[in-house]
Amino acid sequence: MKKAVLHTDKYFGSTDIDKRVYGSFAEHMGRLVYGGLYQPGHPTADENGFRQDVIDLVKEQGVTTVRYPGGNFVSAYRWEDTVGPRELRPVCTEPAWKSLESNQFGLNEFMTWCKKTNIEPMMAINLGTRGADAARGVLEYCNFNVGKYAEMRKSHGYADPHNVKMWCLGNEMDGVWQIGHRSADEYGSIAVQTGRLMKRLDPTLELIACGSAGVVVPTFCAWDATVMEHCYDTADYISVHTYFDNRNKNEQDSANFIAASNALDNQIKSVIATVDHVRAKLRKKTYVNLSVDEWNVVYRPHGKVPPQEWTFAPHEIEDVYNLEDALLVASLMMTMLRHADRVKIACQAQLVNVISPIMTSDNGVWRQTIYYPFADMSRYARGRVLPMAVECEKYEAGIYGDANYIDALLTETPEEETLALFVVNRELHDSTEITLDLRQYEGYKVVSHSVLNSEGLRDVNTEAEPNKVAPHAGNAKVEDGILTAVLENHSYNCIVLKKA
């Protein structure tokens, strides 16, 4: 058995958590909308056609905000096609994913779904094929009481504005795959023009500029620097996108893969350094923060099953996640929370059916393995992140460098007198005993210890076996102010403590 000692100090400093880090992402892609969020005639569908079984799991998962309508989809998006009487909405070719879009679920349906689910919407603007004028129109439609487009919304049956405050200025415009791909200067120019117009209309908006689509893009960080020089006074956030995949899936790759959060940590630090360099260069006082508005594990290559183009809601990128993926997702979330001083928004990609924690069929809905770490952290990590040092053995994780066998995060919700300790044991073969001195938190006792684990790292949940990988109780306890627990090999743990 390995041993690890965790250290914290409640007086050494902490960082408040923005609840919007528990966001998700809904793109018109595959079966996310049609067959996921929206399925008229389904036994659980409400009067709007929304699947209530999906809404129930989204609420349980604790999603706070959803980015919409893309993603690559937004770069050819015409919002006008998605509003008004359904029978008058056009069927469109959707060039990003080579599908057909019926527009039966549109802008107003999304806003209604958000209200029903108690989720804050985060809208994306098309800066691929359109620009500032279209952005003005959709902003007025969503947020204004007066004007041409506000009157249009009212005529469509929505008297009250939707009051959307978060807006993405395009999507991944540095990517050569993106419709309307631009250079950094070209994008910076159109983004600042669009952003200035939007904030002229409503100065309270929060705008997210496109950062690099990932570290694999050749212009990573150089792009971000140029964009920030254009947009520093207009953008409140810059986006960060990242995806991970264990392609070979042997044991050594598993050990390396579940340490891939090291790469996200480096990526976040690099983007922060870049935008802060621009801040110093331009002699600005304010800080631009980060929106990690696409992140997840993704299996590649992508593809439709069967491989048919120009069809409605094809089965596409419906990845089936295993225990190994859940361990990494837990560490990715902990990494973002450790940067809570600058990471204020995050959106897991995506919400339902498409690279998602929730899957549906015509007959039911079930939780994938990656559902559980997200739900735990959204529920319990709502206050502040406490400083933590971990003493444990390390291992060499290939391209991800040295990695601790124990990855841990401690949060506190002071008003509820609650602590939450999240721990991934990356040791694949051995249990690990952890200890944490909590004598500064006199009277705190363990109220729950849930363990996500299974016999094999490749174990998955399916419609036929939805609880193959599901939480069970652990053994954490506090005696004389010292928390101890023996963590199972390759496990994710959520330990909640409350003052008696």
C-alpha positions in Angstrom: 0.0 0.0 0.0 1.2 3.5 -0.9 0.9 6.4 1.4 0.2 10.1 0.8 0.1 13.1 3.1 -2.1 16.1 2.2 -1.5 19.5 3.7 -3.7 22.6 3.9 -4.0 25.8 5.8 -7.3 27.7 6.0 -5.4 31.0 6.8 -2.9 30.8 3.9 -5.2 32.0 1.2 -8.1 30.8 -0.9 -9.8 31.5 -4.2 -13.5 32.0 -4.7 -15.2 29.6 -7.2 -17.4 31.1 -10.0 -20.3 28.7 -10.3 -20.2 29.1 -14.1 -17.2 26.8 -14.2 -19.8 24.0 -14.1 -21.1 24.8 -17.6 -21.8 22.6 -20.6 -22.1 23.0 -24.3 -25.0 22.3 -26.7 -24.3 22.4 -30.4 -26.6 21.5 -33.3 -24.6 18.3 -34.0 -25.6 14.7 -34.2 -28.4 13.8 -31.7 -27.7 16.4 -29.1 -30.7 18.6 -29.8 -33.0 16.2 -31.8 -33.4 13.1 -29.7 -31.5 14.6 -26.8 -33.0 17.9 -25.6 -35.9 17.9 -27.9 -38.1 14.9 -28.9 -41.8 15.6 -29.4 -43.8 12.5 -28.9 -41.4 10.9 -26.5 -43.2 9.6 -23.4 -41.4 12.1 -21.2 -41.7 15.1 -23.5 -43.5 18.2 -22.2 -45.7 20.6 -24.0 -42.6 22.1 -25.6 -41.2 18.8 -26.8 -38.4 18.8 -24.2 -37.4 15.5 -22.8 -38.1 15.6 -19.0 -35.9 12.6 -18.3 -32.9 14.6 -19.8 -33.8 17.7 -17.9 -33.9 15.7 -14.6 -30.4 14.4 -15.2 -29.1 17.8 -16.3 -30.4 19.3 -13.0 -28.9 16.4 -11.0 -25.6 16.9 -12.7 -25.6 20.6 -11.6 -25.0 22.3 -14.9 -25.1 26.1 -14.4 -24.6 27.5 -17.9 -24.8 26.2 -21.5 -23.0 27.5 -24.5 -25.1 27.6 -27.6 -25.5 27.0 -30.6 -21.9 26.0 -31.3 -19.1 25.2 -31.9 -18.3 24.9 -35.6 -22.1 25.1 -36.2 -22.2 28.8 -35.3 -19.8 29.9 -38.1 -22.6 29.6 -40.7 -25.5 30.1 -38.3 -28.5 32.3 -39.3 -30.4 33.0 -36.2 -33.4 34.4 -38.2 -34.0 31.0 -39.6 -34.6 29.6 -36.1 -37.4 31.9 -34.8 -41.0 32.5 -35.6 -43.7 29.9 -36.5 -42.2 26.4 -36.9 -44.1 25.7 -40.0 -42.4 28.7 -41.7 -38.8 27.8 -40.7 -36.6 26.6 -43.5 -34.8 23.3 -43.6 -31.1 24.2 -44.2 -27.9 22.5 -45.2 -25.5 22.7 -42.3 -22.0 22.9 -43.7 -19.9 22.4 -40.5 -21.1 18.9 -40.0 -22.7 18.2 -43.4 -26.1 17.5 -41.9 -29.6 18.8 -42.5 -31.0 21.3 -39.9 -34.8 21.5 -39.5 -34.7 24.6 -37.2 -37.6 23.1 -35.2 -35.5 23.8 -32.1 -34.3 27.3 -32.3 -33.2 30.3 -30.3 -36.4 30.8 -28.4 -36.8 27.1 -27.7 -33.3 27.1 -26.2 -34.1 30.0 -24.0 -37.3 28.4 -22.8 -35.3 25.1 -22.1 -32.7 27.1 -20.1 -35.5 28.7 -18.0 -37.1 25.4 -17.3 -33.7 23.9 -16.3 -32.5 26.9 -14.3 -29.5 27.4 -16.6 -27.9 30.6 -17.7 -27.5 30.8 -21.5 -24.2 31.7 -23.2 -24.8 32.6 -26.8 -22.2 32.5 -29.6 -22.1 35.0 -32.5 -21.4 34.0 -36.1 -18.2 35.7 -37.1 -17.5 33.2 -39.8 -19.9 34.2 -42.5 -21.5 37.2 -40.8 -20.4 40.0 -38.5 -21.4 43.0 -36.4 -24.7 43.8 -38.0 -26.1 40.2 -37.5 -24.7 40.4 -33.9 -26.6 43.6 -33.4 -29.8 41.9 -34.6 -29.6 38.9 -32.4 -28.6 40.9 -29.4 -31.6 43.3 -29.9 -33.9 40.2 -30.4 -32.7 38.6 -27.2 -32.3 41.6 -24.8 -34.2 44.6 -25.9 -37.8 45.9 -25.2 -37.8 48.3 -28.1 -36.7 48.2 -31.7 -37.3 46.2 -34.9 -36.0 42.9 -33.6 -37.5 43.3 -30.1 -40.9 43.7 -31.8 -40.2 40.7 -33.9 -39.5 38.6 -30.7 -42.8 39.9 -29.2 -44.7 38.9 -32.4 -43.2 35.4 -31.9 -44.9 35.1 -28.5 -42.0 36.2 -26.2 -43.0 39.4 -24.6 -40.1 39.6 -22.1 -36.4 39.8 -23.2 -34.2 36.8 -22.6 -31.5 39.0 -21.0 -28.5 37.0 -22.2 -25.3 38.4 -20.6 -22.5 36.1 -21.9 -21.6 36.2 -25.6 -18.9 34.4 -27.5 -17.4 36.4 -30.4 -17.2 33.5 -32.8 -15.7 30.0 -32.4 -12.2 28.7 -33.1 -11.5 31.2 -35.8 -7.8 30.2 -35.9 -8.7 26.7 -37.1 -8.3 26.0 -40.8 -11.4 23.7 -40.5 -13.5 26.7 -39.4 -16.0 28.2 -41.9 -14.8 31.8 -42.4 -11.3 31.0 -40.9 -9.4 34.2 -40.4 -5.9 35.3 -39.5 -5.4 36.7 -36.0 -5.4 40.3 -37.3 -8.5 39.7 -39.4 -10.3 38.1 -36.5 -9.2 40.6 -34.0 -10.4 43.4 -36.3 -13.9 42.0 -36.7 -14.1 40.8 -33.1 -13.4 44.3 -31.7 -15.8 46.0 -34.1 -18.5 43.5 -33.2 -17.7 43.7 -29.4 -17.7 47.5 -29.4 -21.1 47.6 -31.1 -22.6 45.1 -28.7 -21.3 46.9 -25.6 -22.5 50.2 -27.0 -26.0 48.6 -27.0 -25.5 47.0 -23.6 -22.4 47.8 -21.5 -23.3 45.1 -19.0 -22.5 42.3 -21.5 -19.6 39.8 -20.8 -17.8 39.0 -24.1 -15.5 36.1 -24.8 -12.9 36.4 -27.6 -11.7 33.4 -29.5 -8.4 32.1 -28.2 -6.4 29.4 -29.9 -8.4 26.2 -30.6 -5.7 24.2 -28.8 -2.0 23.7 -28.2 -1.8 21.7 -31.5 -2.6 24.7 -33.5 0.6 26.1 -34.9 -0.2 29.7 -33.8 -1.1 28.8 -30.2 -0.5 31.8 -27.9 0.8 33.9 -30.8 -2.8 34.1 -32.0 -4.0 34.9 -28.5 -1.5 37.7 -28.1 -2.5 39.4 -31.4 -6.2 39.0 -30.7 -5.8 40.5 -27.2 -3.9 43.5 -28.7 -7.1 44.2 -30.7 -9.7 43.3 -28.1 -8.2 43.9 -24.7 -10.6 46.8 -23.9 -13.6 45.0 -25.3 -13.3 41.3 -24.3 -13.8 40.2 -20.7 -12.5 36.6 -21.4 -10.5 34.7 -23.9 -11.5 31.1 -24.7 -9.5 28.0 -24.1 -10.3 24.7 -25.8 -8.8 21.3 -25.1 -9.6 17.6 -25.7 -7.7 14.4 -24.8 -7.8 10.9 -26.1 -6.0 7.7 -25.1 -5.5 6.3 -28.6 -3.6 3.1 -27.9 -5.4 2.0 -24.7 -2.7 -0.2 -23.2 -1.8 -0.1 -19.5 1.2 2.3 -19.8 -0.9 4.6 -21.9 -3.6 4.5 -19.2 -1.1 5.6 -16.6 0.0 8.4 -18.8 -3.5 9.4 -20.0 -4.9 9.9 -16.5 -2.1 12.4 -15.9 -3.0 14.5 -19.0 -4.4 17.2 -16.7 -0.7 18.3 -16.5 -1.1 19.5 -20.1 -4.2 21.5 -19.3 -2.4 23.1 -16.4 0.4 24.1 -18.7 -2.1 25.3 -21.3 -3.9 27.5 -18.8 -0.6 28.9 -17.5 0.5 29.7 -21.0 -2.7 31.6 -21.9 -2.6 33.5 -18.7 1.0 34.5 -19.3 0.1 35.6 -22.8 -2.8 37.8 -21.9 -0.9 39.3 -19.0 2.0 40.1 -21.3 -0.4 42.1 -23.4 -1.9 43.7 -20.3 1.6 44.9 -19.3 2.5 45.9 -22.9 -0.7 48.0 -23.2 -0.4 49.3 -19.6 -3.9 48.2 -18.7 -5.2 47.9 -15.2 -7.9 45.3 -15.7 -7.3 41.6 -16.2 -8.8 39.4 -18.9 -9.9 36.1 -17.5 -10.3 32.6 -19.1 -13.3 30.8 -20.4 -12.5 27.1 -20.9 -15.6 26.7 -23.0 -14.8 23.4 -24.7 -13.1 20.6 -22.8 -13.5 16.9 -22.5 -12.2 13.5 -23.5 -12.8 12.8 -27.2 -12.3 9.6 -29.2 -10.9 10.2 -32.7 -11.4 10.0 -35.6 -14.9 11.5 -35.7 -17.5 10.1 -37.9 -21.2 9.4 -38.5 -22.7 5.9 -37.9 -23.6 4.9 -40.6 -21.4 7.4 -42.6 -24.2 9.3 -44.3 -24.1 13.0 -45.1 -27.0 15.5 -45.4 -29.3 13.6 -43.1 -31.2 14.8 -40.0 -29.7 14.2 -36.5 -27.3 11.4 -37.5 -25.6 9.3 -34.8 -22.3 11.2 -34.6 -19.4 11.3 -32.1 -21.4 9.3 -29.5 -18.4 8.3 -27.5 -18.8 5.7 -24.8 -16.8 6.7 -21.8 -15.0 4.3 -19.4 -13.6 4.5 -15.9 -10.3 5.7 -17.2 -12.0 8.7 -18.9 -13.8 9.5 -15.7 -10.5 9.6 -13.7 -9.1 12.1 -16.2 -12.3 14.2 -16.2 -12.0 14.5 -12.5 -8.4 15.7 -12.7 -9.3 18.2 -15.5 -12.0 19.7 -13.3 -9.7 19.9 -10.3 -7.1 21.6 -12.5 -9.5 24.3 -13.6 -10.6 24.8 -10.0 -7.0 25.3 -8.9 -7.0 28.2 -11.4 -10.2 29.6 -10.1 -8.7 33.0 -9.8 -8.6 33.3 -13.6 -10.8 30.5 -14.9 -14.3 31.9 -14.4 -16.3 30.0 -17.0 -15.9 26.4 -18.3 -18.1 24.4 -20.6 -17.8 20.6 -20.9 -18.3 19.5 -24.5 -21.1 18.4 -24.8 -24.3 18.0 -22.9 -26.3 15.0 -24.4 -25.4 12.1 -26.8 -22.5 13.9 -28.5 -19.2 13.4 -26.5 -21.4 13.7 -23.4 -22.0 12.6 -19.8 -25.7 11.8 -20.6 -26.9 9.4 -23.3 -30.4 8.7 -24.6 -32.4 6.2 -26.6 -36.1 6.3 -27.5 -36.6 4.1 -24.4 -34.4 5.7 -21.8 -31.6 7.8 -20.5 -28.4 6.9 -18.6 -25.3 8.4 -17.0 -21.9 7.8 -18.5 -18.9 7.4 -16.2 -17.8 11.1 -16.7 -21.1 12.3 -15.2 -20.2 11.6 -11.6 -17.1 13.8 -11.0 -18.9 16.7 -12.6 -22.0 16.2 -10.5 -19.9 15.9 -7.3 -17.9 19.1 -7.9 -20.8 21.1 -9.0 -22.7 20.1 -5.9 -20.0 20.4 -3.3 -17.3 22.7 -4.6 -19.3 25.9 -4.5 -17.4 28.1 -2.1 -13.6 28.6 -2.3 -10.6 26.5 -3.2 -8.2 26.0 -0.3 -4.4 25.7 -0.7 -3.2 22.2 -0.8 0.2 20.4 -1.0 0.5 16.7 -1.7 3.4 14.5 -0.5 3.3 11.3 -2.4 5.3 9.2 -4.9 5.5 10.3 -8.5 5.8 8.5 -11.8 6.9 9.4 -15.3 3.8 10.0 -17.4 5.3 10.2 -20.9 4.6 13.4 -22.7 2.8 14.7 -19.6 6.0 14.7 -17.4 6.2 13.8 -13.8 2.8 13.1 -12.2 1.7 12.6 -8.6 0.0 9.2 -7.9 -2.5 11.3 -5.9 -4.3 14.3 -7.4 -6.3 16.2 -4.8 -8.3 19.3 -4.3 -9.9 20.7 -1.2 -12.8 23.2 -1.1 -14.8 25.0 1.6 -18.3 26.4 1.6 -18.1 28.6 4.7 -21.7 29.5 5.0 -22.6 25.8 5.1 -19.6 24.8 7.3 -18.7 22.2 4.7 -15.5 20.9 3.3 -15.1 18.7 0.2 -12.0 16.7 -0.7 -11.8 15.4 -4.2 -9.0 12.8 -4.9 -8.0 10.7 -7.8 -5.7 7.7 -7.0 -3.7 7.2 -10.2 -2.0 4.1 -8.9 -3.4 1.3 -11.1 -2.5 -1.6 -8.9 -2.3 -0.6 -5.3 -4.5 1.1 -2.8 -3.2 4.3 -1.2 -3.6 5.6 2.4 -4.1 9.3 2.6 -4.0 11.5 5.7 -5.0 15.2 6.1 -4.6 17.3 9.2 -7.9 19.2 9.7 -7.4 20.3 13.3 -8.0 23.9 12.1 -11.5 22.7 11.4 -12.5 21.6 14.8 -15.6 19.5 15.0 -15.8 18.5 11.3 -16.8 15.0 10.6 -17.1 12.9 7.4 -20.8 12.8 6.2 -20.1 10.9 3.0 -17.3 9.3 1.0 -18.3 8.1 -2.5 -15.9 6.1 -4.6 -16.1 5.8 -8.4 -14.4 2.6 -9.4 -14.8 -0.7 -11.2 -12.9 -3.9 -11.9 -11.4 -2.7 -15.1 -10.3 0.7 -16.5 -12.3 -0.1 -19.7 -15.6 -0.7 -17.9 -18.5 1.4 -19.2 -22.1 2.2 -18.6 -24.7 1.3 -21.3 -28.4 1.3 -21.7 -28.5 -2.4 -20.9 -26.1 -2.0 -17.9 -26.4 1.6 -16.7 -24.8 1.1 -13.3 -21.7 -0.9 -14.3 -19.5 2.0 -13.1 -21.3 3.8 -10.3 -20.4 5.3 -6.9 -20.1 3.2 -3.8 -19.3 4.1 -0.2 -15.7 4.6 1.0 -14.0 4.4 4.4 -12.9 8.0 5.2 -13.0 9.0 8.8 -11.8 11.8 11.1 -10.3 11.0 14.5 -8.7 13.7 16.7 -8.8 16.1 13.8 -6.9 13.9 11.3 -8.8 12.6 8.2 -7.7 9.2 7.0 -8.9 7.1 4.1 -7.6 4.1 2.2 -8.3 4.8 -1.5 -8.8 2.0 -3.9 -6.5 1.7 -6.9 -7.6 3.6 -10.0 -10.4 5.4 -8.2 -12.0 8.8 -8.0 -13.1 9.8 -4.5 -15.4 12.6 -3.1 -15.2 13.0 0.6 -17.6 15.5 2.2 -17.2 16.8 5.8 -19.5 19.0 7.9 -19.2 20.6 11.2 -21.1 18.7 13.8 
